[in-house]
Amino acid sequence: MPKVLVANRGEIAIRILRSAAELGWNTVAIYTENDTSHASFAEEAVKLNTVADFLNVEAIIKIATSTQCTHLHPGYGFLSESPALPLALAKAGSIIFVGPSPETLQISSDKMLSRDLATSLGGVGYPVMIKALDGGGGRGIRVVEAETGVDEAFKRCLGESPSKQVFAEKALTGPGWKHIEVQIIGDGTTVNHLWERECSVQRRFQKIVEIAPSQLPRQVIHPLLDASLKLANHLKYKGLGTFEYLINTQSHNWVFLEINPRVQVEHTITEEITDTDLVRAQLLLFTPQATLSSLRLSIPPLPPTTNAIQLRLTAEDPKRAFQLSPGPIRASDVTWPAGRGVRVDTWLTSGPYANEASSDMDPDAEWVVGTDFDSLLAKIIVRGRSFEEATAKARRALREIGIGGGVKTNATVLAGVIDHPNWASNAIDTLWLERNAVEILQLGDEAVASASGGSVDGHKLKMRLGNAKADAAATSSIGASILLQPGTLFNLTLSPSAPSSTTQTATSSISPTTLTSKHTLTLSTIAQNAFPSTLSGTLQTSFSSTPLAFSLVQSTSAAVSSGAFEFADLNDERHVAAPMTGKIVEVHPALTAVDATSDSRLVRKGEVLLVLSVMKMENVILAPFDGAVERAGKGIKAGVVLGEGMLQQEFWELRLLILEIQRETESHPISTPTLHSGSLAFGTKLSQYKYTLVQKGQVKVVVQRAKAEQEREFGIKPSIRIVS
């Protein structure tokens, strides 16, 4: 009996495990701490030491060998395109790699080699696109409009490339250019296509909505099918592969992009229009004597008579520049669409091998959206007999989605896309979403408001009801509690505890609202636990020398690395906050040279202070102005996860502090700026001038020259304190 190790996680691992189970294969999963849902669909599961082990060939092979697997399926991402894995499997024994040969992977996984195979490119001018040689999923790609942007784009793409290799190509994006990909399947001798998909709805080169087939005329698509088959035949392709192109809708000129030698995220819509289980076919192709002919897949399929749409639901907040929205999600907070022609592939579920306490029917079942993996929550797939029918199903499916627990999603963006007139008229290109983001969000909000009876917040009704049921069940249970880990972020509302009569008299004219203050903190110890809804009682904190009454609501941010750190006071202009939760992967040298000379501590406006990795994408935090690092705070170092907290109820934010900027005052002057060429620069002491602080970030300098006074305002060059 075949036994397969699925070396992946999330919805794709579940998808593969389900097909393997239908074939009667034995199954093994791998998982990490707080990411176990997919493992509940496997008969055996092995815990990895770290998230990095998903990319550790030696660790993966050791697990496959120890569990006596006959096959290894890599899924997508991670090691799915690495020739090192099948080569190492061949040396280790008889474990079969479910994917193309190492020779094919050597070419197809290397964007430059596959490009050389498909076509030769001449010289190009700006704009250009810098790409990681082994990027994907929107990672490792930056468009450079001018030479000044090359260095920064190069650094970011290099940081997102596992092999640390990048290349440049002419940027063919924008009006008229669509992203089309062809699904190929082969048995090592014969190859065939299963039509095409369109993936033009993208943000930062990450696909968001896909359709199959495209709405382009068949005569425009046929050259792409022929080119894909020619390439696949040359490679003696075995397994599933996707051949990607850009095509201009006006001229019908097309350009080859790359080969993805694996199952694709959007394989689902091809399955819907061809009525073919691609993963099942892929597994069977790696059994003895299996061919496309034996699987009845050797004959080119008839043109599709149905249409399918895939909507990628992600844990991102569109109102905050699509920042990751980490945090816990309870089973009771989740509602998925259903009905004829609707399919949901998600990791927010539990399989037949889960403990009873983790089943979907248990309101205490919980999953965590963190920063180690991508933000995909689910793929909503719909099928209709026409594009219009599929769109109507997609619209209905989005109305039925409910994700509670405080995690934000891109559901309004998805709704806005399919409600936009350009969607129905097929006037979408690869930069369409980014050009029309404001209008799309507005349409999405209107769609949500219409579905909820006129209130934009109405779509959360089922979420609130779900939370209320869970909270009521928890608070009514004697001794009910949830384990809370030190380092969990909370939003905190504080008020004086049991004020004395003297205090009451002194504050009788002050409203309770005035006495209330709001903060963000992390619990170092826990005395009383009345969760899951709130903690309440008294709290001894640094905010007050006396105990305070408190009411605590858990933050939607994921837990951060334990240890000392500070929160930003956004009322203090010296503080710069971490804009998102992420792992520090790069630190400005000035932050590590805080005890050295002043020159080594200088930073210039626009320089990268920190680089945060969020969902494998690198995000930079820039110096807001010129300055000098005063000190590095605890916790600011590579590898640490910085969290970001937010008081949602009041619509203002409290974030982890990463910078404190020391402004100059008359009593504490900075001994650096002076007047030079119309600006304040480092040099002589400022005390020789008269000055007053006129507003945040600026100083009015009065320069004495003979008997005349000249007043000019300059942006001061402050010192910067890094405090985490």
C-alpha positions in Angstrom: 0.0 0.0 0.0 1.5 3.4 -0.9 2.2 5.8 1.9 2.8 9.5 1.3 4.4 12.2 3.3 2.9 15.6 2.5 5.7 18.0 3.2 3.5 21.1 3.4 0.9 22.8 5.5 -2.4 24.6 5.3 -5.1 24.1 2.8 -2.9 22.5 0.1 -1.7 19.9 2.6 -5.4 19.1 3.4 -6.2 19.0 -0.3 -3.4 16.4 -1.0 -4.2 14.3 2.1 -7.9 14.1 1.0 -7.0 12.8 -2.5 -4.5 10.3 -1.0 -7.2 9.1 1.4 -9.7 8.6 -1.4 -7.0 6.4 -3.2 -6.6 4.3 0.0 -3.1 5.5 0.6 -1.6 5.8 4.1 -0.8 9.4 5.0 1.8 11.3 7.1 1.8 15.1 7.8 4.3 17.4 9.3 3.4 20.4 11.5 4.7 23.1 13.8 3.6 24.7 17.1 0.2 26.4 16.8 -0.2 25.2 13.2 -1.8 21.8 13.4 -5.1 21.8 11.6 -3.8 20.1 8.4 -2.2 17.4 10.5 -5.6 16.3 11.7 -6.3 14.9 8.2 -3.3 12.5 8.3 -3.1 9.1 9.9 0.4 10.0 11.3 1.8 13.4 12.1 5.4 14.5 13.0 6.2 17.8 14.7 9.0 19.8 13.2 11.5 21.5 15.5 11.1 24.9 13.8 9.3 26.5 10.9 12.6 26.6 9.0 12.5 22.8 8.8 9.9 23.0 6.1 12.9 24.0 4.0 15.3 21.5 5.5 15.9 18.7 3.0 17.7 16.6 5.6 14.9 16.9 8.1 12.2 16.1 5.6 14.0 13.0 4.3 14.6 11.8 7.8 10.9 12.0 8.6 9.9 10.3 5.3 12.4 7.5 6.0 11.5 7.0 9.6 7.8 6.8 8.8 8.5 4.3 6.0 6.8 6.4 3.3 6.9 5.3 -0.4 6.1 8.7 -1.7 6.7 12.4 -0.9 4.4 15.2 -2.1 5.9 18.7 -1.7 2.7 20.7 -2.4 3.5 24.2 -3.5 6.1 26.6 -2.1 8.8 25.4 0.3 10.8 22.6 -1.4 8.4 21.9 -4.2 10.7 23.5 -6.9 14.0 22.5 -5.4 16.0 19.8 -7.3 17.9 19.1 -4.1 14.9 17.3 -2.6 14.3 14.6 -5.3 18.1 14.2 -5.6 18.5 13.6 -1.9 15.5 11.2 -2.0 17.1 9.1 -4.7 20.2 8.8 -2.6 18.3 7.9 0.5 16.4 5.0 -1.0 13.3 4.2 -2.9 11.0 7.1 -1.8 9.3 8.5 -4.9 9.1 12.3 -5.4 5.7 13.4 -6.6 6.9 15.9 -9.1 9.1 16.5 -12.2 12.6 15.0 -12.5 15.6 16.9 -11.0 16.7 17.8 -14.5 13.3 19.4 -15.3 13.3 21.2 -11.9 16.8 22.5 -12.5 15.4 24.4 -15.6 11.8 25.1 -14.6 12.6 26.3 -11.0 15.2 28.7 -12.4 13.4 31.6 -14.0 16.5 32.5 -16.1 17.1 29.0 -17.4 13.4 28.5 -18.3 13.4 31.9 -19.9 16.4 31.0 -22.0 14.7 27.8 -23.0 11.5 29.6 -24.1 12.9 32.8 -25.7 15.9 35.1 -25.8 15.4 38.7 -24.6 17.2 41.8 -25.9 18.2 44.9 -24.0 15.6 46.8 -22.1 15.1 50.2 -20.5 13.1 51.4 -17.5 10.7 50.4 -16.1 12.3 47.0 -15.2 11.2 44.3 -12.9 13.7 42.8 -10.5 12.8 39.2 -9.5 14.1 36.6 -7.1 15.3 33.6 -9.1 13.3 31.4 -6.8 10.5 33.7 -5.7 6.8 33.2 -6.0 3.5 34.2 -4.5 4.3 37.8 -5.0 7.5 37.5 -3.1 10.9 38.7 -4.5 9.4 41.0 -7.1 9.8 44.8 -7.4 9.1 47.2 -10.3 11.8 49.8 -10.7 10.8 53.0 -12.5 14.2 54.7 -12.5 17.8 54.0 -11.7 17.5 55.5 -8.2 15.2 52.7 -7.1 17.5 49.8 -8.2 19.5 49.4 -5.0 16.6 49.2 -2.6 14.6 46.9 -4.9 17.7 44.7 -5.3 18.1 44.4 -1.5 14.4 43.6 -0.9 14.3 40.9 -3.6 17.5 39.4 -2.5 16.2 39.2 1.1 13.1 37.4 -0.2 15.1 34.9 -2.3 16.1 31.6 -0.5 19.0 31.2 -2.9 20.0 34.9 -2.8 19.9 35.2 -6.6 17.9 37.8 -8.6 17.6 38.9 -12.2 16.0 41.8 -14.1 13.6 41.9 -17.0 11.5 44.4 -18.9 8.4 45.3 -16.9 5.4 44.5 -19.1 2.5 45.5 -16.8 -0.4 47.8 -16.9 -3.2 48.5 -19.4 -3.6 45.8 -22.0 -1.5 43.2 -20.3 -3.2 40.1 -18.9 -1.7 37.3 -16.9 -2.6 33.9 -18.5 -1.3 30.5 -17.5 -1.7 27.1 -19.1 -2.3 23.9 -17.0 0.0 21.1 -18.3 0.0 17.4 -17.2 2.5 14.8 -18.4 3.6 11.2 -17.8 7.2 11.6 -18.8 6.5 10.7 -22.4 3.2 12.3 -23.3 1.9 15.7 -22.3 -1.5 17.4 -22.5 -3.1 20.6 -21.6 -6.2 21.3 -19.5 -6.9 24.7 -20.8 -5.9 28.0 -19.2 -6.6 30.3 -16.3 -6.5 34.1 -16.1 -4.8 35.6 -13.0 -4.8 39.4 -13.8 -6.4 40.6 -10.5 -3.2 41.1 -8.5 -1.8 43.2 -5.8 2.0 43.5 -5.6 2.1 40.6 -8.1 0.2 38.4 -5.7 -2.8 36.8 -7.4 -6.1 37.5 -5.6 -8.9 36.4 -8.0 -8.5 33.8 -10.8 -10.9 32.6 -13.4 -11.0 29.6 -15.8 -11.2 29.8 -18.7 -10.1 33.3 -19.5 -12.6 35.5 -21.4 -10.2 35.9 -24.3 -11.2 34.4 -27.7 -10.0 30.8 -28.2 -7.9 31.8 -31.2 -5.9 34.1 -29.0 -5.3 31.3 -26.4 -4.2 28.6 -28.8 -0.7 29.9 -29.4 -0.1 29.8 -25.7 -1.4 26.2 -25.5 0.9 25.2 -28.4 3.9 26.9 -26.8 3.3 25.2 -23.5 3.0 21.8 -25.1 6.2 22.3 -27.0 8.1 23.3 -23.9 6.6 20.4 -21.9 7.5 17.9 -24.6 11.1 19.2 -24.7 11.3 18.7 -20.9 9.7 15.2 -21.0 7.4 16.7 -18.4 5.9 14.4 -15.7 3.3 15.5 -13.2 1.5 18.9 -13.0 2.9 22.1 -14.3 1.8 25.6 -15.0 3.3 27.6 -17.9 2.7 31.4 -17.4 2.5 34.3 -19.9 1.7 37.9 -20.3 -0.5 38.7 -23.3 -1.4 42.1 -24.7 -5.2 42.2 -25.4 -4.8 44.8 -28.2 -1.9 43.4 -30.2 -2.2 39.8 -29.0 1.5 39.7 -28.6 2.6 37.5 -25.7 5.7 37.0 -23.6 6.7 33.8 -21.7 7.1 34.4 -18.0 8.0 31.1 -16.2 7.2 27.5 -15.4 5.8 26.5 -12.0 6.7 22.8 -11.8 4.1 21.9 -9.1 0.5 21.9 -8.2 -0.7 25.6 -8.3 -2.8 27.4 -5.7 -5.4 28.0 -8.4 -5.5 24.5 -9.7 -9.0 24.3 -8.2 -10.8 26.2 -11.0 -9.2 24.0 -13.7 -10.6 21.0 -11.7 -14.0 22.6 -11.8 -14.2 23.3 -15.6 -12.6 20.0 -16.6 -14.2 17.8 -14.0 -10.8 16.3 -13.2 -9.2 15.7 -9.8 -5.7 17.0 -10.6 -4.1 16.0 -7.3 -5.5 12.4 -7.6 -4.2 12.2 -11.2 -0.8 13.6 -10.1 -0.5 11.0 -7.3 -1.5 8.1 -9.7 1.1 9.2 -12.3 3.8 8.2 -9.8 2.6 4.7 -9.5 3.8 1.7 -11.7 2.5 1.6 -15.3 0.4 4.8 -14.9 0.1 6.9 -18.1 -2.1 9.7 -19.3 -3.8 7.2 -21.5 -4.6 4.9 -18.5 -5.9 7.9 -16.7 -8.0 8.9 -19.7 -6.2 12.2 -19.9 -4.2 11.8 -23.1 -6.8 13.3 -25.5 -7.0 17.1 -25.6 -10.1 18.2 -23.8 -13.1 19.9 -25.5 -13.4 23.6 -25.0 -14.9 24.4 -21.5 -18.6 24.8 -21.2 -18.6 26.1 -17.7 -16.8 28.9 -15.9 -15.1 28.9 -12.5 -13.8 31.7 -10.2 -11.5 31.4 -7.2 -11.5 34.1 -4.5 -8.5 34.2 -2.2 -9.7 35.2 1.3 -6.7 36.5 3.3 -6.1 37.8 6.8 -5.2 41.3 5.6 -6.8 44.6 6.4 -7.5 46.6 3.2 -8.2 49.8 5.3 -4.6 49.7 6.6 -2.6 49.1 3.4 -3.3 45.4 3.4 -1.3 44.8 6.6 -1.4 41.3 8.0 -4.1 40.9 10.6 -2.8 38.3 13.0 -4.6 36.7 15.9 -6.7 33.8 17.0 -9.8 32.6 15.3 -12.3 30.3 17.1 -14.4 27.6 15.3 -17.5 29.3 16.6 -16.5 32.5 14.8 -16.3 30.9 11.3 -19.1 30.5 8.8 -18.4 29.2 5.3 -20.6 29.4 2.2 -22.1 26.3 0.7 -24.6 25.1 -1.9 -24.5 24.0 -5.5 -21.4 25.1 -7.3 -19.6 26.4 -4.2 -16.4 24.9 -2.8 -14.2 26.0 0.1 -10.6 24.9 0.5 -9.3 26.1 3.9 -7.1 25.2 6.8 -9.6 26.7 9.3 -11.1 23.2 9.9 -10.3 20.0 11.6 -10.0 16.5 10.1 -11.1 13.0 11.2 -7.9 12.4 13.2 -8.2 15.5 15.4 -8.9 15.2 19.1 -12.5 15.6 20.0 -11.7 18.9 21.8 -10.4 20.3 18.5 -13.4 19.4 16.3 -15.3 22.0 14.3 -18.3 21.5 16.6 -16.4 22.5 19.7 -16.7 26.2 20.3 -13.3 26.2 22.0 -11.4 25.0 18.9 -9.0 27.7 17.8 -6.5 28.5 15.1 -3.9 31.2 15.1 -3.0 33.5 12.2 0.7 34.3 12.7 3.6 35.9 10.8 5.5 32.8 9.7 3.3 31.8 6.8 1.3 33.6 4.2 -2.0 35.2 5.0 -4.3 32.9 3.0 -7.3 31.7 5.1 -9.4 30.1 2.4 -10.0 29.7 -1.3 -13.6 30.2 -2.3 -14.3 28.4 -5.6 -17.5 28.8 -7.5 -18.7 27.2 -10.8 -21.5 28.2 -13.2 -22.7 27.5 -16.7 -21.7 31.0 -17.7 -19.3 33.7 -16.5 -22.4 35.7 -15.3 -23.7 32.7 -13.3 -20.4 32.1 -11.7 -20.1 35.7 -10.7 -23.6 35.6 -9.1 -22.5 32.6 -7.1 -19.3 34.3 -6.1 -21.3 37.3 -4.9 -23.7 35.1 -2.9 -20.8 33.1 -1.4 -19.1 36.3 -0.2 -22.3 37.3 1.6 -22.3 34.0 3.5 -18.7 34.2 4.8 -18.2 35.1 8.5 -14.8 35.4 10.1 -14.9 36.7 13.7 -12.4 36.9 16.5 -11.1 40.3 15.4 -9.0 39.1 12.5 -9.6 41.4 9.5 -10.0 40.0 6.0 -10.0 41.2 2.4 -13.6 40.2 1.8 -14.6 43.7 0.9 -11.9 43.8 -1.8 -13.2 40.6 -3.3 -16.7 41.9 -3.3 -15.6 45.2 -4.9 -13.7 43.4 -7.7 -16.7 41.3 -8.9 -19.0 44.3 -8.5 -16.8 46.6 -10.6 -18.0 47.3 -14.2 -14.6 46.3 -15.5 -15.1 42.8 -14.2 -18.1 42.1 -16.4 -16.5 43.8 -19.4 -13.2 41.9 -19.1 -11.3 45.2 -18.9 -8.8 44.0 -16.2 -5.0 44.0 -16.4 -2.2 43.2 -14.1 -2.1 46.6 -12.4 -5.9 47.2 -12.5 -6.5 46.5 -8.8 -3.8 48.8 -7.6 -4.9 51.7 -10.0 -8.6 51.3 -8.8 -8.1 50.3 -5.2 -10.1 53.2 -3.7 -13.1 52.6 -6.0 -12.9 48.9 -5.5 -12.9 49.3 -1.7 -15.9 51.7 -1.9 -17.8 49.2 -4.1 -17.0 46.4 -1.6 -18.2 48.5 1.3 -21.4 49.3 -0.5 -21.9 45.6 -1.3 -21.5 44.7 2.3 -23.8 47.4 3.5 -26.5 46.3 1.0 -26.2 42.7 2.1 -26.5 43.7 5.8 -29.5 46.1 5.5 -27.7 49.4 5.0 -24.9 49.1 7.7 -21.4 48.6 6.6 -20.8 46.9 10.0 -23.8 44.7 9.5 -21.9 41.9 7.9 -20.4 41.3 11.3 -23.8 40.3 12.7 -23.2 36.6 12.5 -19.7 37.1 13.9 -21.1 39.0 16.9 -23.7 36.3 17.5 -21.1 33.6 17.3 -18.9 35.4 19.7 -21.7 36.0 22.1 -22.6 32.3 22.1 -19.1 31.3 22.8 -18.6 34.0 25.5 -21.8 33.1 27.2 -20.9 29.4 27.2 -17.5 30.2 28.7 -18.7 32.6 31.4 -21.5 30.3 32.4 -19.1 27.3 32.9 -17.8 27.0 36.4 -14.1 27.2 36.4 -13.9 27.7 32.7 -10.6 29.2 31.6 -8.2 29.4 28.7 -4.4 29.2 29.1 -2.8 32.6 28.4 0.9 32.8 27.6 3.2 35.6 28.8 3.8 37.9 25.8 0.2 38.0 24.7 -0.8 41.6 23.7 -3.9 43.3 25.1 -5.9 46.5 24.8 -6.5 47.9 28.2 -9.0 50.4 29.6 -8.1 51.8 33.1 -10.0 53.8 35.7 -9.4 54.6 39.4 -10.3 51.8 41.8 -12.7 52.6 44.6 -11.8 56.3 45.0 -12.0 57.8 48.5 -14.4 60.5 49.5 -11.6 63.0 49.2 -10.8 61.9 45.7 -14.5 61.9 44.9 -14.8 65.5 46.0 -11.7 66.6 44.1 -12.9 64.9 40.9 -16.6 65.5 41.2 -16.5 67.9 38.3 -14.6 65.4 36.1 -16.6 62.9 34.1 -15.8 59.2 34.2 -14.8 59.4 30.6 -12.1 62.0 31.6 -10.7 59.6 34.3 -10.5 56.7 31.9 -7.3 56.0 30.1 -6.4 53.4 27.4 -3.2 51.5 27.1 -1.6 48.5 25.5 0.4 46.0 27.7 1.7 42.5 27.9 1.0 40.2 30.8 4.1 39.0 32.6 2.1 37.0 35.2 -1.6 36.1 35.5 -3.4 36.1 38.9 -7.0 35.6 37.9 -8.4 34.1 34.7 -12.0 34.8 33.6 -11.4 34.3 29.9 -12.3 33.9 27.0 -14.1 37.3 26.9 -12.3 39.5 29.4 -10.1 39.7 32.5 -11.2 42.0 35.2 -10.3 43.0 38.8 -7.4 45.1 40.0 -4.0 45.6 38.4 -0.7 46.9 39.8 1.2 48.6 37.0 3.8 51.3 36.3 1.0 53.6 35.3 0.1 54.2 38.9 1.5 53.7 42.4 -1.8 52.4 43.6 -3.9 49.4 42.4 -6.2 50.1 39.5 -9.5 48.5 38.4 -9.1 47.1 34.9 -11.1 45.6 32.1 -9.0 43.7 29.6 -9.9 42.6 26.0 -7.5 40.4 24.1 -5.7 42.0 21.2 -6.1 40.6 17.7 -2.4 40.7 17.3 -0.4 37.4 17.6 1.8 37.0 20.6 5.2 38.6 20.3 8.5 37.3 21.4 8.7 37.3 25.2 11.1 39.8 26.8 11.2 43.4 27.7 9.9 46.0 25.3 8.0 49.3 25.3 4.8 50.5 23.8 4.7 53.7 21.9 2.9 56.8 23.2 1.5 58.2 20.0 0.9 61.5 21.8 4.7 61.9 22.1 6.3 63.0 18.9 9.5 61.3 19.9 8.0 57.9 19.4 7.9 56.0 16.1 5.8 52.8 16.2 6.1 49.4 14.5 3.4 49.6 11.8 2.7 45.9 11.8 3.5 42.6 13.5 6.6 41.0 11.9 10.0 39.4 12.5 13.0 41.6 12.4 15.4 40.5 9.6 17.6 43.6 9.2 18.7 46.3 11.6 20.4 49.6 10.7 24.1 49.6 11.9 23.4 52.8 13.9 21.2 50.7 16.2 24.1 48.4 17.1 26.6 51.2 17.5 24.8 53.2 20.2 27.8 53.2 22.5 30.2 54.4 19.9 31.0 57.9 18.6 28.2 60.2 17.5 29.1 59.9 13.8 28.5 56.1 13.9 25.0 56.7 15.3 23.8 59.1 12.6 20.9 58.1 10.3 19.5 60.1 7.4 15.8 60.6 6.5 14.6 57.7 4.3 17.3 55.3 5.5 16.1 51.8 6.4 16.0 51.4 10.2 14.4 48.0 10.4 13.2 45.4 7.9 10.3 43.3 9.1 9.4 40.0 7.5 5.7 39.5 7.3 4.3 36.5 5.4 7.8 36.1 3.8 7.5 39.6 2.4 10.0 42.2 3.5 8.6 45.5 4.8 10.9 48.5 5.6 10.7 51.0 8.4 12.3 54.3 7.3 13.9 57.1 9.3 11.3 59.9 9.3 14.1 62.5 9.4 17.8 63.0 10.0 19.0 62.1 13.5 21.3 60.2 15.8 20.6 57.0 17.7 20.6 57.6 21.4 20.3 54.0 22.5 19.1 50.6 21.4 16.3 49.1 23.4 15.8 45.6 24.6 14.5 43.2 22.0 15.5 45.1 18.9 17.6 42.5 17.1 17.3 40.2 14.2 15.0 37.2 14.7 12.7 38.9 17.2 9.0 39.2 16.4 7.6 42.7 17.0 3.9 42.9 17.6 1.4 45.7 16.8 -1.6 46.4 19.0 -4.7 48.4 18.2 -7.7 49.7 20.2 -10.4 48.9 17.7 -13.2 50.2 19.8 -11.9 53.8 19.7 -10.4 53.6 16.2 -7.0 54.7 17.3 -3.8 52.7 17.6 -1.2 51.8 20.3 1.8 50.1 18.7 5.0 48.6 19.8 7.6 51.3 20.2 10.7 51.0 18.1 12.0 54.6 18.0 12.1 57.4 20.5 13.2 60.7 19.0 14.7 63.1 21.5 13.6 66.6 20.7 15.4 69.7 21.8 14.1 72.0 24.5 15.5 75.3 25.9 16.5 73.4 29.1 18.0 70.5 27.2 19.6 71.8 24.0 21.1 69.5 21.4 24.8 70.3 20.8 24.8 69.7 17.1 22.7 71.8 14.7 23.8 75.0 13.2 22.8 77.3 10.3 24.4 76.3 7.1 23.3 76.9 3.5 19.7 77.4 4.4 19.4 74.3 6.6 20.2 73.0 10.1 23.2 70.7 9.9 25.5 69.0 12.4 28.3 71.3 13.6 28.5 73.9 16.3 26.2 74.2 19.3 22.8 75.6 18.9 23.0 77.5 22.2 24.6 80.4 20.4 21.2 81.1 18.8 17.9 82.3 20.2 15.1 79.9 19.4 11.7 78.7 20.5 9.8 75.4 19.8 7.0 76.4 17.5 5.4 73.1 16.5 6.0 69.4 16.3 9.2 68.6 14.4 10.3 72.2 13.8 12.3 74.9 15.6 12.2 78.6 14.9 15.8 79.9 14.8 16.4 83.6 15.3 19.9 84.5 13.9 21.5 87.7 15.1 23.2 89.6 12.3 24.4 93.1 13.0 21.2 95.1 13.9 18.8 93.0 11.9 16.9 89.8 12.8 16.0 87.1 10.3 13.6 84.4 11.2 13.6 81.1 9.3 12.1 77.7 10.2 14.1 74.6 9.7 13.4 70.9 10.3 15.6 70.1 13.3 18.0 67.1 13.2 17.0 65.3 16.4 18.6 62.4 18.2 16.8 59.1 18.0 16.3 56.6 20.8 15.7 53.0 19.8 13.7 51.3 22.5 11.7 48.5 20.9 
